[in-house]
Amino acid sequence: MKHACCWCILIMATNVGLVAANDREALASNAYRVLNRACMECHGPARQDGGLRLDSQAAIKAGGDSGDAIDFDAVEKSEILRRIALPKGHDEVMPKRGDVLSSADQKLLREWIAAGAPWLEGEKDRKHWSYIAPRKATRDDESVNAIDYFVAKRLATDGMSLSPVANPHVLARRLYLDTIGLPPTPAEADAFAASASKDTQGAVEELVDRVLDLPQYGEKWATPWLDAARYADSHGFQRDDLHELWAYRDWVIQSLNADMPFDQFTIEQLAGDLLPQPTQSQLIATGFNRCAPCNVEAGTDPDENRYNQVVDRVNTLGYVWLGTTLECAQCHDHKYDPFTMRDYYGLFAFFNQTELEADRANPKVPGSIKFIGPYLNLNSDEDETKINQLNSRIEELKNELKTRPKSSDDTFTTVNTDKLPENRRILKPLEFVSSEGASHETLEDSSILLAGDPPETDTYTVTFAIEPTGIVGLLLETLTDPSLPGMGPGRGDAKRPNFVLNSFEAFCDSSDAGTQSAEPGVSLALTDARADFSQKSFDVANAIDQDPRSAWAISPQFGQPHWAAFRFEDTEQLLGTKSLTIRLTQNLGGARTIGRFRVSALYGSYAKSLPGKSTESPEVIDIKKQIAALEKQRSAISIPKTLVMREKSEPRATTMFMRGDFRAVGDTVAPSTPASLHPMRDGDSPNRLTLAKWLVSPENPLVGRVVVNRIWGEVFGNGLVSTPEDFGLKGELPSHPELLDALAVGFVEQGWSQKKLLRAILTSRTYRQSSKVTRDAYAVDPMNRLLARGPRFRLAAEGVRDNALAIAGSLYIKQFGPPIKPPQPDGLWTKVGGEKYDYSVSPGTESLRRGVYVVLKRMSPYPSFINFDATPRLACRVKRNRSNTPLQALNLLNDPVYVDAAKRFVSRVKMDRKGESLTSQLEYAFRLAVARKPSAKELDSLFNLFQEELRAHDSTLPSAAEEAAWFAVTSTLLNLDETITKE
Amino acid sequence: MDRRAFFQNSGLGLGAAALGTLLNESTGAMAFCKGGASGLHHAASAKSIVYLHMIGAPSQLDLFDPKPELVRRDNEVCPPSLLEGRRFAFIGGELRLSGSTQKFKQHGQSGHSISNLMPNLAKVADELCLVHSLHTEEINHAPAQLFLHTGFGRGGRPSIGSWVTYGLGSENSDLPAYVVLQSGPAGGAGASMMSSGFLPSVHQGVSFRSSGDSVLYLSNPEGHSNGSRRRVLDAVRSLNEAHLEDVGDPEIATRINQYELAYRMQSSVPELMDLGGESSDTMELYGAKPGKSSFANNCLLARRLVERGVRFVELYDSDWDHHNNLDDRLASKCKDIDQSTTALILDLKQRGLLESTLVVWGSEFGRTPLAQGVDGNGNKTSGGRDHHKDAFTVWLAGGGIRGGHSYGRTDEFGFGITEDPVHVHDLNATVLHLLGIDHERLTYKYQGREFRLTDVSGKVHKAWFA
């Protein structure tokens, strides 16, 4: 049988009426809501397309250019009803743009017209539901919890009721997955089933109380929050360098585990740095807003990048705390919701007070943009003490050095040109060309400093004016600079700032013939190469041999200047020339190129003109050695750090930016909260801390609803408001408004405890329902908005992997720390700009840690997670898609991660059920995967697969055949829809 | 057997209403997968598209938009009046005009001016509609690549390829609808250029790679035969079917289908990637070599994909960012693509596919009429050009395009547009139109807003149509 004909997947939309419209008033109000939302942009006060206006009863009755909109005599013939019933894409369908009206909304309008299109005066001015503070509705029966009460009440209006309780093993698995994101062992599921057979409620409560305290809870629940926080381990954009922010991710996990009240959770993340005497943990929390992507691509305008980051912070705040699409107001007043452009920039002003996070190292060189945002060092106290000790010892030794007489000949390191000996003259560059177009700057001391993204290889061509009389050779100084990685002198990376100079060539100008040559002049023969230091096998003489692969390099003497000198073989060639060109070829790759250098001409005696060997006393040499050793010790202590928010010392004035363009400066705006919401407290200074407190003020009508809705959505697959990011006019109405409000009020009353909220949900009868769906129930409510059955949907990307590793028994539950790298296909981390990284799989069990620890490089994210709908976290996201694709199938079937899991799964079964019958082993394997017992038919399928696979391998060794048969079984189990689904 | 029949026979027997919901409110705007020929909103003139994106931005002034005045005044200091209101990524200080050193000639009946760097393409000049007046909003690579693909300069939104497949679905049940082929390293915007953004991830671009698995995770695990894998798939299927019967969730039926499609891809993709069956004439025409990773091979693969009904094929070719050594580097890049791009047009044509296939050649922006020869410090560097967002050239061919047409004009130096400006949103709107999509009506509701590829603007340029 051939199945499927396309790549489409199915997401079902509701077609049940969410509003039980019983009376005329409710009908009028609901109809107004639909018209307002769907029609009035084009048929309202602002414009009247087709001459039709729908914002008053008289206007509706007047109809439009093409006649009556409503036919009261023959309701079904009403033009409005005809238009809204047309299919999406039809030329005449209304609304013209966007989705067609849901069947519920269509039904509502039909009923409304049939009832004579009743109209409520004043409806227009009534506040949208979400801006009115939630209240707890009274319940007839206080003995039933709010969830079950309101769900049952709503079902009853459609003559429906709750489904039976799920099979206890299935329920146990659901509970484990919803709390810690990992499946129960068969023994754990059995224990629950046994106690549930006596008292289901008690068994659920006992289980929930126990597992909510497990440290794995925070790891499971961190993921949706990290999506909202757009947490990642790299900057994003072209220069997608890794940054250190994992301490923030760990902070989220720890805070969730500690059940930090949501108001405090908010305040610390938005403004921990502004709290009085903030703790290290409170500073780490501010990493929330340092998660905003940062564009460090060469040529980027630092101000534009900063503007975009602030915009990102405001938009994120809107989605996460207000359930509001604030970003619409970046360029104009919000079209539907009560937020003006001024409101937008009022919020913008709160976030506008931080330092640039990317800036040009040299303001004149656009390519020199660098990531500079504030980091917080996270030394342990012990490390701190050790580093302090080392620092003070190094300082002492350096001071001691200062008291010693300076060696006479180490001037080559200084920029002070006064002290140069007579026989050495620094050459001032007239022209510099990098073959790769690298940016550079000529410093005052005539040295050339390279900037920007270092190219892999580079060839420098520099021209100087010279005085040829008496010249004997050239001196090349390779210098350090604070802007170079590890001080330089190489450009590659901070650990090994080496350079590899393949050739050093000199040319004098040739005004006569031969100008067609590709060479920059007449080549000058060089000889007698010397250097202060040459790396083993990279002698300085290599730079002037004819072998393009041999080279001069300076490892391991990084972070200090070096020199090389070359003598002209025939100085007569130079007579009469005025300019000299040198060419430095560096083609090893890996940016092993020189970061800063200077050239001098040598006169008189070649040997005497050289900087010479050190004339330092043995004592000085010894001190220097000591310093080097101590510095090495210091750098061996790894200093973890994390990105944090830090306020500028000087306040920055905020303006509006017209059309959202960072260059189009408008009126000045003070930090302020939107006028349509509750006011800020008088007297508080208008900073982020005040803003954070304002967000979690009990007066805020939105925050409680928005937060409980997201948590509800994680459990049931859909929020009570199915648009968790939008509680405004364009968002969906709550399916159970009274329940949403009861939960929101309760959440605040219960001290903003996320665990208590989750406990209330998980211990409800509603949650406990079986997720089986009958044909009839499905037809009525495909999206399960009315909750007549339990939740059933695929695990999130991280959950799919965690679950498989847990089933296989290979999950390593170590917590926290720098990100890990599981195996992924080669060649995905290609470099465009910025640092080059090798993707090296984390060693041993490290690669088997939970998904929340997997490195997220925004421009090349872990492909297996992307396949399962994780995002690269380039922007705040409060709800993931849930798709169903062939790439997911290939991923689970063939990714070495899952192949390895299937193999370990085999070992686990054979070890745990050693010596038992095949049937018993197969049953155990099945139960590890999905917790419940297999049906006879299911067991048969596995048994048959096993036997067939054995037969197919009958020519191999029996043990190998058995291994293959088992692998087929565990692969099958890991690929079942049920295994990757919470049901 | 199609999905409708599958549901009817799946033992689930969903009612007609539910079935209607499943089909109509699936994740595509198209009711279902078949279609496209007639377009989503109006008749389509192209069924498929091959989008050739030159990562880094080729110089339009050295290829398609000759500027004699610029050549005449080469190396003169640029009058400040010409620079007013313009933004550049790198150059500053005293800026000098930079004339092209390439030789331009008029070609074909159309008289398109094409430089000597594209001798082959010049032979098909009459197939091309040259648009000289494209402009964009972003001046750095990653944001501009995102802007071109998603209509927005930062991440998170769907690519044009995703929008198109969301709108039109696929014509091939064994291959993804949006395929990306790459020569050279990835673009600065990386995977986000082919991201489905907030659209369901089934619409993401699938990269067919020339080394390793051509699609990630396509091959069976080492040492596992097709027979073994088929037995596993059969077992997965029978267990999934049993479970579908038990719990009734149609999502399981979809999962079963996707596993079957995955299995078919394991043969359809290698078959596609294998150029062994192509005649030596064809291989020569493209300059393709079996097993090689090259733009030429990718052009040939693009034709094979289009032949198989793949909706959106995108080719990235990198290293067009010529801030220096422009003459040498541009010549060498043109050598990489000139023959094979031309071959693609000729080959599509001889197979009767060109009329239903839209070919677009372009980049995230263009390059300045100014030399990037003097950097911010007044130091001279070798000759190149900086990023230019205000006027650059893109060309289209095939699928409903008026070959030989030239659209839009730039000023005598190529700084700005003097006639018929085309914003990136306009280009995207026009491309969608040719595929039978009204860009204002292909929307997706996300975070409270009806998003579309062209944001709140976009104008269809009908003058380009045949």
Interface residues (C-beta under 8 A of the other chain):
Chain A: M1 K2 H3 A4 C5 C6 W7 C8 I9 L10 I11 M12 A13 N15 P87 K88 G89 K96 R97 G98 D99 G236 F237 Q238 D240 P293 N295 E297 A298 G299 T300 D301 N308 D312 Y319 T325 E327 C328 Y336 K364 V365 P366 G367 P429 E431 F432 V433 S434 S435 E436 G437 S439 H440 E441 T442 T723 E725 D726 G728 K730 G731 S771 K772 V773 T774 R775 D776 Y778 A779 P782 R792 F793 R794 P825 D826 G827 T830 K831 V832 G833 R858 M859 S860 P861 P863 S864 I866 N867 D869 T871 P872 L874 A875 R877 N881 S883 N884 T885 P886 L887 Q888 A889 L890 N891 L893 N894 D895 P896 V899 S935 K937 E938 S941 L942 N944 L945 E948 E949 A952 A964 F967 A968 S971 T972 N975 L976 D977 E978 T981 E983
Chain B: M1 D2 R3 F6 L12 G13 L14 G15 A17 A18 T21 L22 N24 E25 S26 T27 G28 A29 M30 A31 F32 C33 K34 L40 H41 R87 A89 F90 G92 I139 N140 H141 A142 P143 R154 G155 G156 T165 G169 S170 S173 P176 A177 P185 A186 G187 G188 A189 G190 A191 S192 S195 F198 L199 P200 S201 V202 Q204 V206 R209 S211 G212 D213 V215 L216 Y217 L218 S219 N220 P221 H224 G227 S228 R229 R231 V232 L233 D234 A235 V236 S238 L239 N240 A242 H243 D246 V247 G248 D249 P250 E251 I252 T254 R255 I256 N257 Q258 Y259 E260 L261 A262 M265 Q266 H323 N324 N325 Q372 D375 G376 N377 N379 K380 T381 S382 G384 H387 E440 R441 T443 K445 Q447 G448 R449 E450
